[in-house]
């Protein structure tokens, strides 16, 4: 038998979580970036394939994605963006959670909520990294090998796609303008 539990966090609840995140960021100032990443990796390792709720598992996948963003040699996240992601991971360097992880079914709920808040904060960075990862996968499949694909190559590809889209739209617009002019002649 499954039991579905839904709840909504109001703004004051979210403020509480944001306060905890700010405190974790302050505490993490003296922690080396690799230790912050290691703490997040530890959480993933501790949870492993345990039977955590789907809500938690989905958020853990996003945590893995954020770690990958930082450690992906091909992506080379710029310093300011890397700092934002590290700040987001700071909560996981804190040894004490709001809800102790040992509580079955609920222990990782606070971690999942924090991940959800961070994912919303880093939405654009995450979308860009997912786009880059898909581009890299396609490039490797097309070349038939594990060729290195850099962020610069991805950006050049995106720039070419955007320029091509501009030309297509301009051509369509020009054609529509010519049709309208013919109507008035």
Secondary structure, 3 states (H helix, E strand, C coil): CCCCCCCCCCHHHHHHHHHHHHHHHHHHHHCCHHHHHHHHHHHHHHHCCCCCCHHHHHHHHHHHHHHHHHHCCCCCCCHHHHHHHHHHHHHHHCCCCCCCCCCCCCCCHHHHHHHHHHHHHCHHHHHHHHHHHHHHHHHHHHHCCCCCCCHHHHHHHHHHHHHHHHHHHHHHHHHHHHHHHHHCC
